[in-house]
Structures are given as C-alpha cells and as structure tokens.
C-alpha cells in the first residue's frame, strides 16, 4: 500500500521547469568545478584535461549570466578577470610578517633547538609547558614563491597583501581572487570573525614551462624561474593576465585570528598545535603541501630534509629547503620573536646548486653610483632548472683572488634567488694561451677616468654625465628602492634614454601615451599604465621615498627616513648646513658632505625645480618631534585588542618620538596593554617592564 502511494505521488509530481533544471545544473557544475580545482591544485592529480575543465567552466558562466539570481557567492566563476587596476596600493599587516633565519646542517639545527630550550627555560611561566615541548616540530617544504596574506571577515575574502617589508605589503586582492584554489568564502557558522591566512603564491613547474613557451611564441620576455613568474603575475595590474596564468596558493600558517571571547588573537583556542592548525586550514578549503610532516626529534628533521633534497627535482614545484615550526603553539608564544625573526621557526636551506661551464667573456657594467662591476658571460648552463648565462665577479679584488680568465672552465653556484657567482676555476682544463684580465681604469661607457676612493675596493666613474649612470639612476628612481612606480619598467626606461627622449628623471613626467606606442611591443594598456602610474605617484609619494629615489650617494632608505623626519620638504633639506645634518642619527661627515654635494649641483637643482613644477613635491607627514614629549626616545610595544586599529596607535607613538619594538625585552620602556593580552603581558611583568593602559598611553601623548 505504501509503495503504491509512493509511486502515485511520484506520478503526480509536476515536471521540473527549465529554470529548475538549469538551477540543478548550476549546482552540479559549481561542485564539480570546485572538486576539479582541488584535485588539480591540492592533490596534483587531475581527472580531466584543461580543455574539458574550460568547457565546464564556460557552461557555468553562460548559465549564471542567464540566471544571475542563481549565481552563488562562492561560485568558481566569482573571480575578477577583466579589471585593470591603476596601481598597487600599500596596506599595513595587522601582525608583522617575519622572515626566517637559516641553518645549513644538522649541527646548526640542533644548536638552534638548544638555544630555544635555553631561552624557554628562562622565560616560561606556564607550569603545563615543559622543555620537552621543544622536541616536536612541524616540517614544511620551503616553497620558492611569493609570501602573501589573505584576509577573511565573517568568512568572506576581503583583502590580500604581499609580505612586503613585513610591516606593510602591496594590496593584491583582485589578483588573488583570480587564483582558482583560493577559497572566496569559507562557509557559515564559523568559530572566528576574522582570519588571516598566510602562505606562498607559486607557479607549478609545468605551468611555468608552458608560460615561457607562450612568451617565446609571442616574442615577449621570458621569466628566469617560477618564482619570478609568480611574482610578476601576481603584481599584474591587468587581472585578465593574472587570471590566464596558472598560480596556486599553498597555506603555511595564520596571522590574526579573532575568536569571540578568546584570550588571544592567533586562534589558540581553535588550534593548539601547528599540526592541528594545518589540518584546520585544509578543512576550510586551503591547499597545503602534501609533503609536510611532524618530526619528533632532530634525527627525524634531518631525515626529512635529506629526503626533500633528494626528491626536489621530482616535485611539481620549486623548493630550496625545509621550514621547521615548533608544533606546540603555546610554546611558540613563549619563544616569541627577535627583532627580525621568530625563535620558534627556522629554515633549513639546501646546499647551493652548482655546475661547470665555460667563461666566454668578462664585461664591466656601470651602476647608478658609477661603480664598475665585472660580470662573467658564460656558456649557458642549466642549474636547478634555471638557465644561467651570467654571473657576478663582484670587484677587482675578487677577480684577482679567483684568477679567472676568458676561456676558463668555472664552477658556478646558484642559491635560491641570489645572483649566480663563480666559486672556482678548474685549472686542469685551462689552456696555455689564456691571459690575465686587466681591470679597466676608465669607464667602459663614457671613457672617463675611473677612480678608487680610499678604503673602498670599487672603481668608480665620476663623470656625472655618464649615460650608463643616467640610465641606472632613472631606473632606481622608479624602482622599489625608490618611488616604487609600477608599470614603468626597466626596458622602457632604457629605450626612452637610448632614443634621447628622456635624459633625466624629470623628463619621465612629460612622456605621452602616443610617444610610448611608437615602441615595438608597447600596447595601449601598458602605455596608459606607464603615464597613469607617474601621475599617481605625484600624489602618493612620501618625502622619505622621494629622498631615497634620488640616488644620493651613501643615502639609502633608512637615512632617507631620518632626513624625512627632520626636514619639512626638499627645499629645507637642500639648505641644511653640514653641521645640522651631522646632528641627525647615523649621519656622519662623509654622508653629510655627500648630501651637500648633491644639492650644490646646478643640474640637480634644475631637475628638482622641474619635478616641483610638475607636482612632485612631498611634505613631511610626521609631526616635528619635540624633545620634551614624554615618549621622545622611548621604546614601545602594543599588545591585545585596542579601541582602534593598532597601526593608528603605532603612528601616534612614532609621531611623539617613540621607537617601536617587535618583541618584549629588557630594552622595552612601555608595553601598552589592550583587552585579551597574552604572553607579551606575562613576559613584560616578569622583566619588570612598565605597562600602560590605552588611556594612560593617550594621557602621555598630552
């Protein structure tokens, strides 16, 4: 009877409408594409070809366009693939992204662990933790990609940043949304309100090779290695290009994790160990390395590193070592950070890759400060999958020590992204008629006499009109160490200088889109981006970056920051006497005189006047630091949850003359404590560091 009723019910059910059928198809395609993304990116085990995937993808796009109300927020099609961004903004990380110290042997690794145990024994105040907590470490392959942080608010992807300098990174949200294996939405009823996932953006070897083949076909510049390809792709302002290239994201940790009612801001209530954290990220939909594992002692750690080095060439991605993180995350908090790296994590680097090849010629390059650098031109040789055809010889003394000669068979080393260099000469293969290389005593470009200053190993061209120095100076002006102008590439600067269109940095701001389009290989989008980026930098450049961009001899980024804090603008800096400059921190007589010589040049004065006329005239952003402020010269650190973003409080402290520290130590004057303060407060109390409430800090500012 029941069966008859069931069959009768089915017979009476109305047939589904076309919209309902298409809705079911949308659900199927969405789940199927997500499954294939995971098979391809996470498990490296695709079931279908790229062409079959694209067919399914296009079908879903067409259906969602027909029924936009049925398109889910987490659909694989919800990516930005047609937006052209004007420039890459910068933003502060909530919690600093630190680099890692390196070890190169089992003995160095064991020494690192022992130092951690010694520190732990002195600093730990938690009875439930023992030194044995430092025996177990989580091991990840050290991926050769670009470090990034992806930020989720209430489960939605809201932002993404590169690591940058650790404090501040480039905003790459739109580019990251085009990466297929990055979850755009993490689901509902999540235990956290904010999650910052950290990991590596990289390109698989096979996709890198396919990209370079395509670049060759299009007669465009190829990439030196997968890391450069990933970094260049991620920073593309035209996200259509980013979407076309196959990037993946592999998670390795977290930044800030905000859990309601938790006593910390790194998710300790959710994941007590690094192993639990990685498994938790995997369950949320993030790809993690399949090779990662738990090592219970240094013997395990050594075996894992040895195995990874043996199989590195068989893996789908490039790696240059292994990263070990202390598994117990509460113990991680006790070890904390030094000024530049965590005490609870270390990178065990593989030995450098080497190969023999023939040195065909020695050329001498001229840098922006006039330094003459010898370069070895090599018979191209593959080292770790990268074709190496040049290596640095550093300076004249290095040349003499190596006694390297044209025609020699040399041993070349490449370690990670470091410029290749020559380790030694195979004297058994040296021909009898080779001649010693005589270092030139004149500039190879302008033929002016080269000089060697006292206490320096470098020879320099001192001709300020040297074309080579001009090109390198203009390249530096727009580079990351200068104004960081995206879209103004080295290649185009060289072309503009070679044709005589640009003779100095001020000329860049007069170049038009029409003029750029006359160059072969320059497209409409790139030309517009070139012009727009230079226009934008006139409004965004800080005084410190501007000073750094000018390439004043002996004035690097840190000295530029010191000058930018001391002077209101370039006019004030230009008028400053040497004795005033020498009152500033880290500026001695040599640096002060170099600054004065720069501003004494009539040519430089005219260029600066033109830049000011074009609108590039940044002012000091910081307030003048008064010597009688309560925080002047003091060190300070903030912890816990504050009423405003931490960056705002840090800026107020710096404006009042305080120096920010990255960790609690005896050198810390004040720890400003917000709600849910954790181990930093415990450590400060133990060391006797003075703590301030948020209100007490604000009172000090007054």
N, C-alpha and C positions, 0 to 999 in steps of 0.2 A: 504493500500500500504506500509505504514511504517512498519507494523507488518510483512508483507511478506518479506520485505527487511531484517528486523532484524533476522527472522528465517533462511533466506537464508545465511546471514553472519555467524550465529552460525553453520550451516551445513557445511560451507566451512572452518571453523576454523580447523587448524590441531590439531590432538590429541596430548596431552602433552607427552613429552618423560618421561622415567622413572626417569631421573635426575631431571626434573622439578617437577614431583610428589613427589619425595623424598625431594626436596627443600621445597615444601609446607608443607610436614610432619614435617620437621625440625623446620620451623617457628611456626607451631601449637604446637609442643612439648615444644619448648622454652617458649612460652607464657603460656602454661598450667602449666608447672612446676613452673614458677615464680608466677602464681596465687595460686597454692597449697602451695608454700613456705609462701606466705603472709597469707593465711588462717590459716596455722599451727602455724606460729611464731608470727604474729601480732595480729590476732583475736582469737587465741586458739580455732579454730572451723574447724578442718579438715573435708574435704568431702570424702577423700579416706584413706585407710589404708596405713601403711608404706610399706607393700609388693607391693601394687598397685603403689605407688609412685616410688618405686625402679624399677619396670618393665618399667615405662615410661622413667625413667632416663637412664636405660641401653639401651633402644631403641635409645634414642637421642645420647648416646655415640657411639653406633655402626654406626649410620648414619653419624655422624661427622667424624669418622675415615675413612669412605668410601668416604666422600666428604669434606676434610679438608678446601677447599676454601669457603665452605658454613657455616663454624662454626663462629658464631658471637662473638665479644669480650665480650659481656655481657651475654653469654650463661651460664645457671646454671652449665654446666659441666666445666667451666673455673675456676677450683679450683685446688690448689696444694694438692695432696693426696698421693704422693709417695716419696716426697723429705725428706731425712734425713739430718738435719742441724747439723753442728759440734758444735755449741754453740750459746747462745743468746747474740747478741751484745747489746750495750747500745747506746742511742742517746738522745740529748737534746730536750726538748719541746720548741717550738717557744715561746709560752706564758706559764708561770708556771701553773701547775695544783694544785690548793689549796685544802686542806682538809676543813672540816666544823666544826664549833663549835656546841655544843649540848645544847638543853634545854629539860626539862622533865615535864613541867607543863604549864598551860595556863598563870599563873603569870609570869613565866620565859620568855615565848614567848612574852607577852605584854611588858615586861621590855626590851627585845631585840629590839622590834619595836620602843619603845620610845627612846632608845639610838640612834637608826638610825635617828630618826626625829631630835633629838638634834644636832647630827653631821651634818645632811643635812642643818639645818637652818644656821649653822655657815659657811659651806663650799660652798653651792650652789651659783653660779654666773649666772645661766641661768634663765632669767625672766619668760620663758614659763613653768618652773617647779615650783611646789608648794609642801608644806609638805604633801598635800593630795595625792601626787603621791605614798606615802608610805603606803596607806591603802589597796592596792590591791596586792595580792601575788599569784604566780603560785605554785601549790602543786603537787609534785610527790611522789609516794611511794619510800621509801629509800630501794633500792634493795640490797640484800645481795649477791653481786657478785664481780667481779674484774673490777675496773675502767680502761678504755682504751681510746685511742685517735686514730681515723682512718683518714688518710690524703689523700686528693684528689687534684691532679693537673690537671687543664683543664678537670675535670670530671672523670679522671681515678684514681683508687685506687693505690697509690704509696707506702704507708707505714702505719704501725700501731705500737703503743707503749703502754706498760702498764703505769700506772701513776708513778710507782717507788717512788722516793722521792719528786716528784712534779717538780723538775728541770730536772731530767733525768729518762728515763724509758727503759725497755727492748724492743728490736725490736721483734715484734710478727707478722710481715706482713704475712708470709707464713701460720701461724696458723689461722689468721683472715680470710684469703681468703678461708678457708675451711668451714667457718660458712655460712650456707645456706641463712640466711636472711640479710646478709651484701651486699649491692649493690656493684658490682665490677666496674660499670660505671654509671654515673649519667645522661648521655644524652648529647645533643648538645646545642649550643647557650645559655650556662649558664651565669648568670649575674656576676659570680665570677671566678677568675682564680685559687684560692686556697681555700679549705675549710677543716677545721679540725673539725671533728665531735667527740664529747665526749659522752661516755655512759658507760653502765655496760654490761660486758660479764657474762652470768649466765647460769645455767642449771635448767630446769623445774623440779619440784619435782618428777613427774612420770618418767622422764628420769634418774634422779639421782637414784631412787629406782631400775630401770631396770639395770643401770650400776653396782650398788653394788651386785645385784643378779648374774650378769655375773662374777664379780670379785670373788665372793664366789665359783661359779662353777669351775673357773679356779684356785682356791686356791691361789688367789692373794690378796694383801692388799685392804681392803675396805676403802671408804672415810668417814670421820666423818660427813660431811654436804655438801650440794650442792655447797657452796662457795669454799670449799677446792677442790671439784671435778672439778669445772670450772677452778680454778687457776692452778691446776695440769695439766689439759688437755690442757689449753692454752699454757703452757710452755713446752709441749712435743716437743722434738727435732725431733721425727719421726712424721711428719704431717699426716701419714696414720692413726695413732692412734687418732690424733685430729679430723680428718675427720669422723671417725667411731662414735665418741661420739657426742651427740646432744647438741651443745652450741647455744645460741641465743644472739643477741646484741640488747639492748634497749637504744636508744639515749636519752640524757637529756640536751644537750647543745652544744656549739661550743667553739673552741679555736680561732685561727686566721682565719679571712675571708678577703681575698683580693679582693676588688671590684674596677675595673678601675675608676680612678678619684674620689674615695671616700675619705673623710677626716678622716677616722678611719680604723682600721684593725680588727674589730669584727662584721662587717655586719650590722651596724645600719641603713644604707640606705635601706637594704632589710627587716629587721625585727625590728620594733620599740619596740615591747613588747615581753616578754617571751612566751606568748600565740601564737603570730604570728610566732616566731622562731620555736616552736614545731610543729605547723601546716605546716610550710615551710619544715622542715625536713621530716615530714610524706609524703608530696607531692613528695619529692625527692626519696622516696622509703625506708626510715628508719622506723623501728618499734619503736613506743613509747608506754608507758604504757597506757592502756585503762582507768585506774582508775584516771589519772591525772585530775585536775580541777582548776578553778580560784576561789580564796577565796577573798571576798571583805572587810572583816574585821576579827578581831581576833576571833569573835564568829564563823564565817564560818570555820576558820582554826582549831579551837578546835573541831568542829563537824566532820570535815573531818578526823582528827587524831583519834578521838574516833571511828568513823566508820571503819577506816582501821584496828585498833587494834582488833575490834570485828570480822571482816571478814578475818583476816590474814591467818587463817588456811584453809579457803576455796579457797584461791587464788592459781594459778598454780605455783607461785614462792615464795621463802622466802623473807620476808622483816622485818626490825627491827625498822622501824619508818617512818617518813614523812619528805621530804625536801621541804622547802619553799624558793622560789626565788622572789625577788621584780619584779613585772610584767613590770614596765617601765624600759627599758634598758638604757635610758639616765640617769635616776635617779640612776641606778646601777653604772654608771661611776662616779657619784658624790660621792657615798658612798665608792667606791673603795675597797681596801684591807687593812687589818692589816698585820703585818709581817707573819702571818701564816694562815689567813682565810679571806674570803670575809665578808664585813659588810652588803652585800645585800642578804645573804643567810644563812639559819640556818637549822640544823637537829633536829627535834623534835623526840626524841627517845622513843620508847615504854618502859613500865616498864619491868623489868627483869622477865624472866620465872622461876618459882620455882616449886619444887616437893619434897615430903618427900620420904626418903628411909633409908635403914639400913646400918650403917657403919660396914663393916666386919673386917677390919684390918687397922692399921696405919703403913706404911712403911716409911723409911727415904732414900731419894735419895742424891747422892753426885754430885755436879755440877763441872764444869771445874775449878773453883777457890777454890774448896774444901768446899763450903758452904753446910751444911746439911739441907735439906728441907723435912719436914714431908708431907706425901701425904695420903689422905684418900682413901682407897679401898672400893668401895660402891657396894651394890646390884644394878645391872644395872637398870636404870630408864630412861624413855623417857621424855625429856624436850624439847618441841617445835619441835618434830620430830627427835631429835638427842639423841642417846642412850649414857647416861653418866654413867661411871663406876669408875671415879676417880675425885678427887677434891683436890686443894692445901690447905694446912693448914698454909702455909707461914713460920712460925718460932715457937720457943718455947713459946714466949710470947702470940702469937695468940692461941696456944693450951691451955694455962692456962686460958686465958680470956674466951674462949668458954667452957672450962671444958668438952671437947668432949672425949668420951671413946668408946672402941670397944664394939659393940652391941647396941649402941645408935641409936634411930631414929632421923635423922637430916633433916633439911630443906636446900636443895641445890639450888643454883642460877646459871643460865647461861644467860649471856647478850651478844648477838652477838657472836663474835669470842673469847671473853675473856675466859680464863681458868675457869671452874666452881669452885665455892668456897662454903663453908658451912656458912650459915647465923646464924643458931641457933640449939640448941638441944631441943627436945621435952622431958622435964624432967618427964612428966606424964607417958611416956612409958618406962622409964629407969628401968632396972632390978636392984634388990638389990645387986647382986653379981658383979657388974661392978667395975673395978679397974682404978684408975687414971693412965694415960700414963706417964711413966718416960722417959724424953728425954735422949737419949744415950750421954755419954760423951766420946765416942770413935767412930771412923769411922766404919760404918757397913760393909764396903768392905775390907779394909786393916787392920782394928782393931788398927790403930794408935790412940794416944790420941788426942781428939778434943779440940780446944782452942776457947775462946771467947775474941776477942780484945776489948780494951777499947772503949766505945761509940758505939759499934756495938751490934745488937740483935742476929746476926747469930753465930752459932757454926761452926767451920771450921776444916777440916782435913788438917794438914800442911805437910803431907808426899808427897813430890813431885813425888814419885814413885807410888802413889796410882793408881791402874788400872782404877778405875772409873773416876778419874780426867784426865787420859791419853785419855780415850775414848772420854769424853766430850770436851777435848782440841782439839783433831783431828777433831771432828765433827764441832767445832767452826771454825777451820782453813779453812774448805771448805764451810762454811755456808754463808748466805747473809751478815752477820755482818763481815765476814772475807773476803776471796778471791772470794766468790760467784762462786764456781765451780759447774756448772750444771752437772748432771749425776753421781756425787759422793755422793750417798745417805747415810743417817744415818745407814740404815740397813746393807749396805755393809761394812761400816767402823767398825761397831760392830763385824761383822763376821771375818773381817781381824785381828782385835785386839784379839778376843777370840781364834783364831787359832794360834796366835803368829806370824803371817806373818808380821804384822805392829805393831811396838812398839812406833813410834813417827811420826811426820808429814813428815819427810824426806823419811821414808820408803814408803809412798804412791807413790812416783815418780818411784819406782822400780817395782811396781806390773805389771804383764803382763796379756794380754788377756787370755792366756792359764790358768793361775792360777785362774782368776776370773770365767772362765767357769766351774771350778770344784765345784762351789757353786750351790746348788739346786735353781732353779728359775732365774738364771742369763743366759740371752740369748746372742747371738752373737752381736746384735746391742747395747745392754746395756753395754756389756763388752768393746766393741770398743769405745763407747762414754765415758766411765769411763777413759780410758787411754788417748784418744784424748783431753778430756777437761783439764786434768792435764798438758798435753804437751802445750796446747794453753795458759793456764794461765801463764806459764813462760814468755810469750812474751807480755801479756796484763796487768798483774798485775801492779798497781801503787804502789809507795812507801807507800802512806797513807794506802791503803788496806792491804798491806803486814804487816805493823806495827800492824794494828788492828787485823789481823788474828792470831797473835802470842799469844793472850790472856794474855798479861802482866797485872797484877793486877792493877786496877784503870785507865787503859788506854783504853778508848773507842774510837769510831770513830772520834769524834771531836778532842780529844787530839792527836790521830794518825795523823790527818790532820795538826795540829800545828807542830808536830815533823817533818813531811814530808816536810814542807815548810822551816824549819830551818836547816835541815841537808841534805847533798848531797846523802848519802846512809847509809846502816846499819852499815858499819864499822865506819863511822864518829859518828853516834848516839851512838854506843857502847862505844866509847872512851870519850864521853862528860862527864865532871865532874858535880856533883850535882849543884854547884853554877851556871854553864852555863845553865843547864836545868831550874833552877828556874827563870831565866830571861825571859822565854817564858810565853806568856799569859796563864792564868788558870792553871799553873803548880806550885804547892806548894811543901813544903818539903816532904810530905808523898808520893805524886806521883813521885817526882824526885828520892826518895830513892827506891821506888818500881821498877822503870826503871833500876837503877844501880844494884839492887839485881838480876834482871833477867839476865842482861848481865854478871854478875860476876859468874854465874853458868857454870861450865865446860861442863855439859851436853848440855846446851843451845848453848854454843859456838860451840860444835861439830856438832849439828843439823844445825845451821846456815851456818857453813862451807860446810856441805854436800849439802844444798839447793843451795848455791852459785855454787858449783861444777856442780850441775845438770842444772844450767842455770836460777835459780830463784834469781835474784839479781837486783831488780828495782832501778832506779835512780830517783832523784828529777826531776819532769817535769817542775816545775815552776822555773823562774829565781830568783836569790838571790835578795831580796828586799833591795834596798839601802835606807837608812834613809833620803837622801836628794832629793828623787824624789818628784815632785810636787803633786803626788797623794797619797803618803805614808800616811796611817792613815785616809784618806778622805773617805766619803761615796758618792756613785754614783749610778745613775739610768739612763737607756736608754729608750727613747720613740720614736715613729714614725718609718718611713721607712728609713733604713740606706743603704749605698752602699754595705755592706757585711752583712752576717747573724749576728744577734745580739749577738749570742754566741761568735763570734770572738772578738767583741769589749769588751764583758764582761771579756773574758780571758785576753786581753791586760791590762784591768784595774786592775784585780787581780794580774797580774804579776808585776804591778807597785806599788803594796801595797795598793790599794784601796779596800774598802769593799762594796759589792753590797747590795742594799736595794730593797725590793719588792714593796714599795709604796712611794709616795711623802709625806714627813712630815717635821717638823721643824729640824729634825736630819739630813736631806739630805744636803750635801755640793754642789753637782753638779747634774744637770739634763742635759744629753746630748740629744739634740733635732734633730731628723731627719725630713723628709717630712711627711706631714699629721699627725702631732702631735695633740692629742686631749685634753682630760680633765686633763691629768697629767701636761701639759704645763700651762693650766689655773690655776691649783692649785698651781704650783710652783711660778708663778708670784704673786699670791695672798699672799703667805707666804714669798715672798722675797728671794726664793732660787735662787742661781746663775745658769743661763742656759748657755750651751756651744753648739756651732755648732759642727758638726763632725770634721771639720778641726781644730777648737780650741782645741778639745779633743786630736787630734793627735799631735798638737803643744805642749800640756802639757806633753805628753809622752816623747818628746825630751828633 
